[in-house]
Amino acid sequence: MDTQPFYVAALDGLFGSFPTDADSLWVMLIGSLVGASCALVGSFLILRRLSMLGDAISHAVLPGIVIAFLLTGSRNIFPMLIGAGALGLLTAFLTDSLHRYGKLQSDASIGVTFTWLFAVGVILISRFAGQVDLDTDCVLYGEIIFAPLDVLIIGDNEYGPRAVWMLGGVTLANLLFVVFGYKQLKVCAFDPELAASLGIKVSLWHYLLMGAVSMTTVGAFESVGAILVVAMLVVPPNIAYLLTDRLGLMIALAVFFGILSAVLGYWVAYWLDASVAGAMATVSGLLFVLVALFSPTHGVIARVVAQRRLGSSTIEFADSAPS
Amino acid sequence: MNESSDLPPWLEFFTFSNVNVTFVFLGCVLLGMSTGVLGCFAFLRKRSLLGDALAHAALPGVCAAFLLTGTKNPLIILGGAMVSCWMGALSVELIVRYTRCKEDSALGMVLSVFFGVGIVLLTYIQRTGEAAQAGLDKFLFGQAAALVDRDVWTLGILSVLILVVVAIAYKEFKLFSFDPEFAAGIGLPVRLIEIILATLIVVAVGIGLQAVGVVLMAAMLVTPAAGARYWTERLGVMLVAAGSFGALSGGLGAYISYLSPKMPTGPWMVVAATILFVISFTFAPRRGVLPRVLRHFRFRRRTAEENVLRTLYLLGEPLGQWNDSFSTNELLQYRSMPTAQLAHTLNRLIHKALVKEPAQGRYALTDFGVTRAARVTRLHRLWELYLTRKLEIAPDHVHDDAEEIEHILTPELELRLEALLEHPDEDPHASRIPGRFVPGESGG
């Protein structure tokens, strides 16, 4: 212990020792996968100014889950995921249609669509209250801390938590999507008209991105809760947005900050003995505040300093000007 | 509920003899009205989802109020909720003003981070073993049916307060919503207006949470305003419409959950508001989708008709025999269009007595048809001449443009063009421009 650097000892004193038991590592891995997969698609989402879509989709899937449950009569997860996925796409479709054909501004299109679907979901639950063993809590607050307990079992073998496989798959799919569609997604995000003139099918790529967002949201909230997904879709990409002007770097930084929020968040939750998902969201928010203040390029302090310098040099210039 | 009455429940509701039911009904109507009106301002600033973000941002305040005071007094909890909502609104404002992050990002971050903090506090409260915490999270999900008179009084007074403030500061809010820079320029205290507007939305969210819950509160700030926008271009009308939509939705929600007590009020309010939205979206004159599609369809039909008329005119032009008849093949050679469309268009023209069919499969302009055809041709050629002479565009580049404009030019523009071009006789392709009223061989 003597060989430890002083800051580790200091942090030790603050937070207690860093948890390294198997379940903690699984939870951190799951959180990191959520952070990474959300950051990959979230970066494009915030550039398209559709940040609230994650929140919208995670609420709008409620009727899909209820209907899947009523049709199959079981709590089997796969029909529910299919129902949720379908509703996620429907949300994206309705939002886009209201905006495009109804000439409604996009924030209001999102608002009208998802609140309505959520209301229908709550009504369905009330209507079939006797048959539906679901409530809004269990849909919206999947708790990441229980995720390691739900182990994938094939035959007689255990293959680790199911959420790891699921989110690993989602992360991989998102990674492939972003890598192979990078050029198209980039042009569509920054200049849809240019994209159209280059022969890129803008609405196809829009729906592919929406599909990826739905898949990520639905795949993740079932195991970690909606609030973490919403946070990870928006906050890490915005942190990255304050640090760079280059898209590739922004995505990489977003993934990094997603993972960092997950790991530090788990630490805080462990220390406080409180909700892990909530703590991860909280930490991502704190990281945002730090970066917003101290970012060397777009931070508030850097900007104020630059303005001062500009101001003083202008005065100097005025003084030295020949009169 | 009321055993003494022998009216059916759906009618009995309207006697308002049950005081409790009446209170809930009034509360929902007032809530719907005030959120509908406020929602218009959020809508115009493109921050419709502010309500959603702030409703989520209430959670840490609810928990903190409980942690600090240890009571579940609804007024204290409501106070806590409003304080943290207000901090949420402030955070959105700070992020938008001082960083390069966009408004939607600011809303998304405030929503998720505040809610995350709230959940941390909530689980902290739960694990410290306070028995009294039960139902704290229920504060956020709302139960209108459980409203008691005191809640309704709070709700009613605050709703009326919101409406009064909007009425007093209407002009300032209006200026600020449409053009904040201009408002600042003429010396309005924009910061103060901004704070007042944000505070009003916070108050609305705070009172609405108990009645309808987080998501449904967000809906009441978006949906009535979005629906109202389809009916008008004027803010005053929009406010009245949104207020009425909100009030109607509130009333319907209360009514439905009265008839079927299992049904939750809040979601039905939202469904009612959405139905009103869909009606506005579909049928509102001018901006609605259906009237727009119809207008487009009619315009395309008229364009096809005028094209056929003009083709018959051009076919008859070489010989000066505008009443000559031609086969569909001749027409199609001159101007290609789908055969079925040509047939339909000819039928409509015959019906309108613009075209006659003197022999099977041959078509000719009637005298009335010649007049109309001459006018379209005239507009086409006037425009071509205008483009070449006044805008100096090459004569071989002007035809396509004239094809479009000939269906749009009004008689007033026609006169102006004619005067501008000094009553010309020939277009750039040396074709005669028909006269304004009757095309004779002698010209116009």
Interface residues (C-beta under 8 A of the other chain):
Chain A: I46 R49 L50 S51 M52 G54 D55 H59 L98 Y101 G102 K103 L104 Q105 D107 A108 I110 G111 V112 F114 T115 W116 F118 A119 V120 V122 I123 S126 R127 A129 T136 D137 Y141 I227 L228 V230 A231 L233 V234 V235 N238 Y241 L242 A269 L272 D273 A274 S275 A277 G278 A279 M280 A281 T282 S284 G285 F288 A292 H298 V300
Chain B: F43 K46 R47 S48 L49 G51 D52 I95 Y98 T99 R100 C101 K102 E103 D104 S105 L107 G108 M109 L111 S112 V113 F114 F115 G116 V117 G118 I119 V120 L121 L122 T123 Y124 R127 D137 F141 V215 L216 A218 A219 L221 V222 T223 A225 A226 R229 K262 M263 P264 G266 P267 W268 V270 V271 T274 F277 F281 R287 V289
